[in-house]
Amino acid sequence: MIFDKIHQFNFPTTIRFGAGVIKELPAYLKANGLSKPLLVTDPTVSALPFFTEIVADLEAHHFSVVVFNDIHKNPVKSDVYKGTEVWDQNSRDCVIGIGGGAALDVARAIVLRVNHREDLFKYDDLIGGDVFVTNEVPHFITVPTTSGTGSEVGRSAIISDDETHQKKILFSPKLMAKIVFADPLLTMDLPAHITAATGMDALTHNMEAFLAKNYHPLCDGIALEGISLIRDSLVTATLKPDVESRSKMLLASMMGAIAFQKGLGVVHSLAHPLSSLLDTHHGLANAVNIPYGMAFNIAGFEDRFARIAQALGLKTETGEAVVNYLFELNSKLGIPHHLRDIGVSMENIDTLADLAFADFAHPNNPKPVSRADFKALYLEAL
């Protein structure tokens, strides 16, 4: 069995992958001369038994552990500032991000802010702020507990402005984790609805990365394999989870994050405003929007959709077959087909369209997306 042992991948950073690999964390810290970790997570994860066990294991090995978990499910700048204050007050020497995308984004942003104390959004990559990331950063370790964003292998953090709700990207190669401990056992107790939503997020990453207009055949190959892994495992991981399905989803999640350095697209620009404006779970926002966004992209890119259909194992290799598959997959996972079923109302549409058009993801979509297109897509999905 391929999933009954621990593997090491060095792509793009060192990834220790396998059931039980989290037990290697104390030895790694000791080998690197680290003794005072700041564990950054969210309120839900911090209450789970496996997190308590991680803390207890570190303390049993005589590490001084401080936990910061005061973050929103869609993180904002003030979360990062509060976490940096905890770092300052407790004289830490490394950051360990444990959780899903929100926790890992906040952890990565804290890593940036420790030695970069100007306004956090000065470092926004969309305005060239990455050139100001010049100082050293603390030792950074990531431990994913969901199979969705793949933030554990990323180099960027997405943080929203508390007031405007606009999402900013903090980016630098310096922000990549030194090592990832990817343990599928930490994902086993995720509730079905979170498994489904995060899994659809991973699928969206892989599909949009493959369709993104930039030329990057390395990312294309990774994305197609990620799509195949999700085809084989998401329904099982959600409805009857086992180590194999959870392992495949964790791999596919990381692959999606590696692939989307090529770019994302219209679906993410539809989803991001739902999270920042209405506090919708990011994966759920992607899941509801992906059939509509994919349908928008078919014309002119039929050959790309044929490749996606092949990766999904569909008998009919067309974009329409892919869209039908996505609607059917959402039904199997208990995800609704319409935005109205997740709290979106007609009065939100214009604001959502404004935010979507201002979003950073759609410029890499294979075809241009206007504000009118975004409004039409929201209305179709409503």
BAKERO-644261 format. One record per residue (C-alpha): residue number from 1; x, y, z. Coordinates in steps of 0.5 Angstrom, whole numbers, plus 500, padded with zeros to 3 digits. Layout:
   n  xx  yy  zz
 NUM   X   Y   Z
...
//
This chain:
   n  xx  yy  zz
   1 500 500 500
   2 503 507 498
   3 499 510 504
   4 502 506 509
   5 509 509 510
   6 511 516 510
   7 514 520 504
   8 518 526 503
   9 517 531 497
  10 522 537 496
  11 517 541 491
  12 517 546 492
  13 519 546 499
  14 520 540 504
  15 514 536 505
  16 514 530 510
  17 508 526 508
  18 504 520 511
  19 500 518 517
  20 503 520 523
  21 508 524 521
  22 506 530 526
  23 510 526 531
  24 516 528 528
  25 515 535 529
  26 519 535 536
  27 525 532 533
  28 525 537 528
  29 525 543 532
  30 530 541 537
  31 535 539 531
  32 534 546 528
  33 535 550 535
  34 528 552 536
  35 525 552 543
  36 519 557 543
  37 514 556 538
  38 508 560 537
  39 502 556 534
  40 497 559 530
  41 491 556 529
  42 483 558 529
  43 478 557 535
  44 475 551 532
  45 482 547 531
  46 485 549 537
  47 479 545 541
  48 480 539 537
  49 483 533 541
  50 489 532 536
  51 491 539 537
  52 491 538 544
  53 495 532 543
  54 500 536 539
  55 501 541 544
  56 502 536 550
  57 507 532 546
  58 511 539 545
  59 511 541 552
  60 513 533 554
  61 519 535 550
  62 520 541 554
  63 518 546 549
  64 515 553 551
  65 509 553 547
  66 504 559 546
  67 498 559 542
  68 494 564 538
  69 487 563 535
  70 484 569 535
  71 482 569 528
  72 476 570 523
  73 474 564 518
  74 476 569 513
  75 482 573 516
  76 483 580 516
  77 489 585 518
  78 487 586 525
  79 488 578 526
  80 495 579 524
  81 496 585 528
  82 494 581 534
  83 498 575 533
  84 504 579 532
  85 503 582 539
  86 503 575 542
  87 509 574 538
  88 512 580 541
  89 510 579 548
  90 512 572 549
  91 519 572 545
  92 518 567 540
  93 523 564 536
  94 519 560 530
  95 512 560 528
  96 508 554 526
  97 501 554 523
  98 496 549 524
  99 490 549 520
 100 486 550 514
 101 487 556 509
 102 485 562 514
 103 490 559 520
 104 496 558 515
 105 495 565 512
 106 495 569 518
 107 501 565 521
 108 504 567 514
 109 502 574 515
 110 505 574 522
 111 512 571 519
 112 512 577 515
 113 510 582 520
 114 515 580 525
 115 521 584 522
 116 517 588 517
 117 513 593 521
 118 510 598 516
 119 503 598 514
 120 501 591 513
 121 498 592 506
 122 504 596 504
 123 507 589 502
 124 501 588 497
 125 504 584 491
 126 498 587 487
 127 502 594 488
 128 509 591 487
 129 509 591 495
 130 513 584 495
 131 520 589 493
 132 519 591 500
 133 520 584 503
 134 527 585 505
 135 528 583 512
 136 529 576 515
 137 523 572 517
 138 522 567 523
 139 523 560 522
 140 516 558 519
 141 513 551 519
 142 506 549 516
 143 501 543 518
 144 495 543 514
 145 489 540 517
 146 484 541 511
 147 485 539 504
 148 483 545 501
 149 487 551 500
 150 494 548 500
 151 496 554 503
 152 502 550 507
 153 506 550 500
 154 505 557 498
 155 509 563 498
 156 503 568 499
 157 497 570 504
 158 491 573 503
 159 488 578 508
 160 482 582 507
 161 482 589 509
 162 477 590 516
 163 473 596 513
 164 473 595 505
 165 473 587 505
 166 478 588 499
 167 483 582 499
 168 490 583 499
 169 496 578 497
 170 502 578 501
 171 507 575 497
 172 515 573 498
 173 519 567 497
 174 521 568 504
 175 514 566 506
 176 515 559 504
 177 515 554 510
 178 521 551 511
 179 518 544 512
 180 511 542 511
 181 508 536 516
 182 502 533 512
 183 499 528 516
 184 492 525 513
 185 490 523 520
 186 489 530 522
 187 484 531 517
 188 480 525 519
 189 475 528 524
 190 473 534 519
 191 466 534 519
 192 463 532 512
 193 461 539 510
 194 468 542 511
 195 471 536 508
 196 466 537 502
 197 467 545 501
 198 475 544 502
 199 475 539 497
 200 471 543 492
 201 476 549 493
 202 482 544 492
 203 478 542 485
 204 477 549 483
 205 484 551 484
 206 487 545 480
 207 481 546 474
 208 483 554 474
 209 490 553 474
 210 490 548 468
 211 485 553 464
 212 489 560 466
 213 492 563 460
 214 499 563 462
 215 504 558 459
 216 506 553 464
 217 506 546 462
 218 509 544 469
 219 503 547 473
 220 498 544 467
 221 501 537 469
 222 500 537 476
 223 493 540 476
 224 491 534 471
 225 493 529 476
 226 490 533 482
 227 484 533 478
 228 484 525 478
 229 486 524 485
 230 480 529 487
 231 475 525 482
 232 478 518 486
 233 477 521 493
 234 473 527 495
 235 466 523 495
 236 469 517 499
 237 473 522 504
 238 467 526 505
 239 462 520 506
 240 466 514 508
 241 473 517 510
 242 479 512 510
 243 486 514 510
 244 487 513 503
 245 482 518 501
 246 484 523 506
 247 491 522 503
 248 489 523 496
 249 485 529 498
 250 491 532 502
 251 496 531 496
 252 491 534 491
 253 490 540 495
 254 498 541 495
 255 498 540 488
 256 493 545 487
 257 496 550 491
 258 503 549 487
 259 499 549 480
 260 496 556 481
 261 502 559 481
 262 500 559 474
 263 494 563 476
 264 487 562 478
 265 480 565 474
 266 473 567 474
 267 471 562 479
 268 475 565 485
 269 473 572 483
 270 466 570 484
 271 468 567 491
 272 472 572 494
 273 467 577 495
 274 462 572 498
 275 467 571 503
 276 469 578 505
 277 462 581 504
 278 458 575 507
 279 463 571 511
 280 461 565 506
 281 466 559 507
 282 471 560 501
 283 471 553 499
 284 463 553 499
 285 463 559 495
 286 468 556 490
 287 463 550 490
 288 457 553 488
 289 460 558 483
 290 465 553 479
 291 459 550 475
 292 457 557 472
 293 464 559 472
 294 467 553 468
 295 461 554 463
 296 463 561 462
 297 470 559 460
 298 468 553 455
 299 467 557 448
 300 474 558 445
 301 477 553 450
 302 474 546 448
 303 481 543 447
 304 482 545 455
 305 476 542 457
 306 477 536 453
 307 483 535 457
 308 479 536 464
 309 474 531 462
 310 479 526 461
 311 482 527 468
 312 475 526 471
 313 474 520 467
 314 468 522 463
 315 466 518 457
 316 464 525 453
 317 470 529 453
 318 466 536 453
 319 466 542 457
 320 458 541 458
 321 460 534 460
 322 465 537 465
 323 459 542 468
 324 454 537 469
 325 459 533 473
 326 460 539 477
 327 453 540 479
 328 452 532 480
 329 458 532 484
 330 456 538 489
 331 449 534 489
 332 453 528 492
 333 457 532 497
 334 450 536 499
 335 452 542 496
 336 447 547 494
 337 447 549 487
 338 444 556 488
 339 447 562 491
 340 440 564 495
 341 441 557 499
 342 448 560 502
 343 445 567 504
 344 446 571 498
 345 440 576 496
 346 438 580 490
 347 440 586 494
 348 448 584 494
 349 449 583 487
 350 451 589 485
 351 456 590 491
 352 459 583 489
 353 460 585 482
 354 464 591 484
 355 468 587 488
 356 469 581 483
 357 471 586 478
 358 476 589 482
 359 479 582 485
 360 486 580 483
 361 484 573 480
 362 480 574 474
 363 486 577 470
 364 489 570 469
 365 482 567 467
 366 483 564 459
 367 478 570 457
 368 476 577 459
 369 471 578 465
 370 467 584 465
 371 463 587 471
 372 457 586 467
 373 459 578 466
 374 460 578 473
 375 453 581 475
 376 450 576 470
 377 454 570 473
 378 451 572 480
 379 444 572 477
 380 445 566 474
 381 447 562 480
 382 442 566 485
//
